[in-house]
């Protein structure tokens, strides 16, 4: 084989190799560009507030409508069959996760279910309220134990984001039972 044909063969092999590398880079760029527009599924938890108010014997706490930008509600789980509980999950602006949970179940069980392996580290004041603080390497929680329910903010995000969620909560009172209306309905006519 002559030197000229060897040089042409080498150039041809380089060109093929370069084409393969460029093709791989283009495929990777396409995959990355399509994922950057990833859409996180959202839920509307607002209708669950009224269900909770009708089911729970305690004031219901929910995130207010003026949550800062970047807080995306991703889940809402109600349980009104046993202890009445409600958990609302969020994707946070720091690309992490936070959850607000409330339940009238046995406090130690509710806490154990939601703080995972986090250990109590003391108390903190957040949103003018005292919270028990729990921490682990990749999980944290703020806990309030009340007479009628346990309130927990937990997740894999920072305490700063827990504070944002705590500062943007509102309480919805237990609806008053209209005792007079029920008595009127049960009274026989003509009494």
C-alpha positions in Angstrom: 0.0 0.0 0.0 1.4 3.4 -0.9 2.0 6.2 1.5 -0.7 8.3 -0.2 -3.4 5.6 0.3 -2.4 5.0 3.9 -2.8 8.8 4.6 -6.2 8.8 3.0 -7.3 5.7 5.0 -6.1 7.4 8.3 -7.9 10.6 7.4 -11.1 8.6 6.6 -10.9 6.8 10.0 -10.5 10.2 11.8 -13.4 11.6 10.0 -15.6 8.6 10.9 -14.5 8.8 14.6 -15.2 12.5 14.7 -18.7 12.0 13.1 -19.5 9.3 15.8 -18.4 11.7 18.6 -20.4 14.6 17.2 -23.4 12.4 16.9 -23.2 11.3 20.5 -22.8 14.9 21.6 -25.9 15.9 19.6 -28.0 13.1 21.1 -26.9 14.1 24.7 -27.7 17.8 23.9 -31.2 16.8 22.7 -31.8 14.7 25.9 -30.7 17.5 28.2 -32.7 20.2 26.4 -35.9 18.1 26.5 -35.5 17.4 30.3 -34.8 21.1 31.1 -38.5 21.8 30.4 -39.6 19.1 32.9 -43.0 19.6 34.2 -43.7 18.8 37.9 -47.3 17.5 38.3 -49.3 19.8 40.6 -52.4 19.2 42.7 -55.0 21.6 44.0 -55.2 21.0 47.8 -57.6 23.9 48.5 -60.8 21.7 48.2 -59.4 19.4 50.8 -59.5 22.2 53.4 -63.3 22.0 53.6 -63.3 18.1 53.7 -60.9 18.4 56.7 -62.9 21.0 58.4 -66.0 18.8 58.2 -64.1 15.7 59.3 -61.7 16.9 62.0 -62.5 17.9 65.5 -59.6 20.4 65.4 -58.6 23.6 63.6 -57.2 22.8 60.2 -53.9 24.4 59.2 -53.2 24.9 55.5 -50.7 26.8 53.4 -52.1 30.3 52.5 -52.8 31.2 49.0 -49.9 33.7 49.0 -47.2 31.1 49.1 -44.0 32.5 47.5 -43.2 31.6 43.9 -41.5 28.3 43.4 -43.6 26.3 46.0 -45.4 23.7 43.9 -48.0 21.5 45.6 -47.3 18.0 44.4 -49.5 15.8 46.7 -52.5 16.0 49.1 -53.4 12.9 51.1 -56.5 12.9 53.4 -57.4 10.1 55.8 -60.8 10.6 57.6 -61.4 6.9 58.4 -59.2 6.6 61.5 -57.3 9.3 63.1 -58.1 12.3 60.9 -54.9 13.4 59.1 -53.9 15.4 56.1 -50.5 15.7 54.4 -49.6 18.2 51.7 -46.3 17.8 49.8 -44.4 20.5 48.0 -41.5 20.8 45.6 -39.6 23.7 46.9 -37.7 26.5 45.2 -34.4 24.8 46.3 -35.4 21.7 44.2 -36.1 19.8 47.4 -39.2 18.5 49.2 -41.3 19.7 52.2 -44.5 18.3 53.6 -47.1 19.7 56.0 -48.8 17.0 58.1 -51.5 17.3 60.7 -53.2 14.5 62.6 -55.2 13.7 65.7 -53.5 10.3 66.0 -51.3 9.4 68.9 -48.6 12.1 68.8 -45.5 9.8 69.2 -46.6 7.6 66.4 -47.4 10.5 64.1 -44.0 12.1 64.8 -42.2 8.8 64.3 -43.9 8.3 60.9 -42.8 11.7 59.6 -39.5 12.7 61.2 -37.9 9.4 60.0 -34.5 9.0 61.7 -34.1 12.7 62.6 -33.3 13.3 66.2 -34.6 16.1 68.4 -32.1 18.9 68.7 -34.1 21.5 70.7 -36.7 24.1 70.0 -36.8 27.1 67.6 -39.1 30.1 67.2 -40.6 30.2 63.7 -43.5 32.4 62.7 -43.9 33.5 66.4 -44.5 30.0 67.5 -42.3 27.5 69.3 -41.5 24.3 67.4 -39.5 21.2 68.3 -36.7 20.8 65.8 -35.5 17.4 64.5 -32.4 16.9 62.3 -30.6 14.1 60.4 -28.1 14.3 57.6 -30.7 14.3 54.8 -34.0 14.9 56.7 -35.4 17.5 59.1 -38.7 18.4 60.8 -40.4 21.0 62.9 -43.1 19.7 65.2 -45.9 21.2 67.3 -47.8 19.0 69.7 -51.2 20.4 70.6 -54.0 19.1 72.8 -56.1 18.1 69.9 -53.6 17.4 67.1 -49.9 17.2 66.0 -48.6 19.5 63.3 -45.4 18.6 61.4 -43.3 20.3 58.7 -40.8 17.7 57.4 -38.7 17.0 54.4 -35.3 16.9 52.8 -35.0 20.7 52.5 -33.4 23.3 54.7 -34.7 24.8 57.9 -35.0 28.1 56.0 -37.6 26.6 53.7 -39.4 25.0 56.6 -39.6 28.5 58.1 -41.1 29.9 54.8 -43.8 27.2 54.9 -44.5 27.8 58.6 -44.8 31.6 58.0 -47.3 31.0 55.2 -49.8 28.9 57.0 -53.3 29.8 58.0 -55.7 28.2 60.4 -59.3 27.3 59.5 -61.6 26.9 62.5 -63.8 23.9 63.2 -67.2 24.8 61.6 -69.9 25.5 64.2 -72.6 23.0 64.4 -76.0 24.7 63.9 -77.8 23.2 66.9 -80.9 25.4 66.5 -81.4 24.3 62.9 -81.2 20.6 63.8 -83.7 21.1 66.6 -86.1 22.8 64.3 -85.9 20.0 61.8 -86.6 17.4 64.4 -89.6 19.2 66.1 -93.0 17.9 64.9 -95.2 20.5 63.1 -97.9 22.1 65.2 -96.1 21.8 68.6 
